[in-house]
Amino acid sequence: MGSIAKKGLQQYLLQLQNHPLRTKAITAGVLSAISDIVAQKLSGIQKLQLRRLLLKVVFGFAYLGPFGHYLHILLDKLFKGKKDSKTVAKKVLLEQLTSSPWNNLLFMIYYGLVVEAQPWIHVKSKIKKDYPTVQYTAWTFWPVVGWVNHQYVPLQLRVIVHSLVAMCWGIFLNLQARSKLTKG
């Protein structure tokens, strides 16, 4: 069994090297699926909502994977691949002030308009009410992930590490969105 896992990992890393964007997009889509399945089960949904699941996979595949791919390349170019503490702090700060608020806002808009098919007025109201809490929570959690990612993880693996942690973050966001729906 160990050799099968090892071969699978080797094949994955080969795909990551030869087709980085595609591999990261597929990985983000698969991890978005896992995140949503777990969130659906934790929130008490008995029968898996396939439309919701598919839409979350599309978001991961079409947006999260490619966005992360290009963001990490851009950050590495801006900071010339440096990994000293001062540079890592700047990368984390830049990431937290730009992509973090943007990604959380975009997820909430996508979830409301596309996944739940709510009218804009409801989505806008929900964002006004919940976005500050979501973003504050993100700022207490993601800087540590960003620091470890930029300091210790090679560039080609950063989106994967980020996607793995984002899978857990996605469960939080899904449960947050779901709990507000059932309460309000």
Steps between C-alpha positions, in 0.01 A plus 500: 500500500787737580647455155166584335478823701863579420441443126187712515690783666782472246249517213329797662830686543591421139166645384560801724839554338384445140153658522499726808192709426284204398614294799435782746157569348398133519637473854307809611184358340538162672578660837200733459288190446633332812449821698139532384415135562632527856320832555172357369526200730599711804210737441254210506418472132387140453507473120804648330409813303667424168430837336663681792791254497557547127488879531758489780725279284468752217601783737804307619604388152428818305597759760683384815764281331591746222482805730732336752736387223546851363493672840793297632698549180435876520600520867820309429584733211417814699723389786760329281454161667641622831407309815650713778262592785451859388410396144268223618325750728450732202361214288259397773391860559444560129309173468283582803418852383418405140418141413350401836224765503442454127475119517264503797278763342497322166415168670208658686368660180541177302341291775201732532436579134604177331488215753190615689351699207403782736412847367776760522318696771510197734862423417600862558321504835666174605842631401445822698405293802749210480803620304670684788488186717623278219787734416597554862509123550711469184747753636539302821566176313650549153809709585649201682428278200648763268812532713567126503417473130731783390779414743524122465306373198652498149319724248361210296332352810361818660165492323459134598576571867274803486225291335524232769456758774234677292306174499457542877435873462235414239325279753494796741364735229239247391382444856502875560291561188269208578445590866408855410251369243323276748492773767400787274 
